[in-house]
């Protein structure tokens, strides 16, 4: 996803903002994505067209971007889940069927 957003860190910052509707501080986002707080702050200030800052923290204000990022994240999770299930089946193990996942045969 980094070619689309310019860098892996920028993509992770946007994903973090899209994952929650609550405002988050630059420090909190940096801790979650594993980046330096000053780097995250620079990225957030550069995204002022899409992210808004308040006393409570930063929030993604572009709803279409939030929806796009959430859909991409859900798709990546599903692909990762399928790959994990295939590996487990190859080793003769049974994938978990919890959390509404269909049973793999």
Buried (B, 14 or more C-beta within 10 A) or exposed (E): BEEEBEEEBBBBBBBBBBBEEEBBBBEBBBBBBEBEBEBBBBBBEEBEEBBBBEEEBBBBBBEEBBEBBEEBBEEEEEEEBEEEBEEBEEEEEEBEEEEEEEEBE
